[in-house]
Each structure stands twice: as C-alpha cells, then as structure tokens.
Amino acid sequence: MTLQGPATRVTVFIKESDQWHHRPLYAEIVHRAHQAGLAGASVFRGIEGYGRSSHIHTSRILSLSDDLPCSVVIVDEDAKVRAFLPQLDELVSEGLVICDPVEVVRHATRSGRTS
C-alpha cells in the first residue's frame, strides 16, 4: 500500500508505566494498530513532561522517574484512523488523544521503494 498525500496523524500521550491487562499500554496500542492494518505506529519516550496533574516527570539523574511521558504516533488515511479511534477510547483511560491532518510526502521501505 502506498500512502501519499492527505492523511491523518493520531498521537496518544500516555505515561510509560500505563498498563493494559499487565502489558505496557503503548505496546497494546501498537499491536492493535498493526492488527487493524494501519500504515505505521511508533512509540516515543519523553525525557521530561507533565500533564493534567501538573506533576513534572523527568529523567534527570537526581530525580529519576519510572513514569516518564510516552507518545504513540499513528499515520494513515483519515477513514482508517477514524475507524481505529473506538479502540483507543477503550484503551486510554488517562491521557490525551489528538488527531491532526498531515500530508504524506514519502512513504518508503528500507530498500527505498515506495510501499
């Protein structure tokens, strides 16, 4: 599948320690996105941040945190992303889910061929 042109990016902001049935929540989101056939999903670990609680979580040496911010980013066609949102609603009890319109300029495999 070639993904090019208008698309939607969904970003899920959670904590690294969030769990879904004794499994990291970020892993569950990625695996469900894969099962749903979405174009791609990536997890990014933050080094510092805060959310609604206003409590700052940081990776600095003097105040190590096992609860760092984490984001899962998924990009695909708008209809596919919108169809996946109910699963995120089920999984994310605390956090923030946002959708942005994006333009895919290049979607390539490791060999350099467009997929």
N, C-alpha and C positions, 0 to 999 in steps of 0.2 A: 504494500500500500504506500502510495506517495502522498505525503501530507505537505501541501503547499498552499500559500495564500491565506485567507482569513481562517482563524481558528480561535479556540478558547483555552485559556490557561486557568486552571483551578489550583489555588495554593491553600494548603491546610497548615495552619500554625498550631502546633501542639507542644507538649513537653516530651523530652526524650524518655522520661520514665512512664508515660502513659501506657496502659496495658489494655489488651482486648483478649479475654479468656487466657490469661497467663502468657501472652505473647506481646511483643512490642507493637503498639498501635500503628506506628509508621510501617512496619513490615506487613501488617494485615491490610493496610490501605494499598500498598504497592502490589501485593499478591492479588487483591480483588480487582485492581485496575488492570492487571495483566490478564486475569480470567475474563474480564469484560471486553478484552480486545482493544483497549486504548493504546494509542501510539507510543506512549512512554511515560514513565514516572521516575522521579529522582527524589532522594531524601538528602536534606542539608541540615547539618548540625550547627547550631549557633554557638558563638563563644560568649555572648552576653545578650541579655534582653529582659523585658518584663511585659506583662500582660495586664489583664483586668485587675489582678490583685495588687498591682503596683510594687510587687516584691521583685527586686532585681536578682536575676540568676546569672552567675558569671563563672568562667573557667580560670580566672586568675588564681595564681598559686596560693595566695593567702586566704582565699575564700572559695575553695573548690566546691562545686555543686554537681550532684548526680542528677539534677533536674534541669538540664540546660534546654533552651528553646530548640525546636526542631521544626522544619517545614518539609512538606511533601508537595512537589510540583508535578502536575499532570497537564499535558497539552494534547489536544485532539480537536476534531471537528466539533462545533458547538452542540449539535444534536447528541453526539456520543457522550460528551461531558455532562450535559444536562440529564441524560438518562442515568448517569452514574451518581448524581447528587443524592438520590434517596439512600444509597448505601453509605455515603459519608454522613448523612443525617443519623443513620443507625449507629455508626461507629464513634462519632465525635460528640462526646457529652460535654467536654470542656475544651475550648479552643476557638479558633476563628477560621472560617472557610470563605474565601473570596474567589470571584471569577473575573477575569479580565479578557477583553478582546485582544488578540495578538495577530500578527502576520508572520507566517512561517516563510522564511526566505530560503532555507535549505534544510532538507531532511535526508541525511545520507547515512549509509552503513560504514563500518570500519574500512571497507575496501574502497570507499569513496563513491560507490554507486548510490544513486538515489534509491530509496526503498519504496 
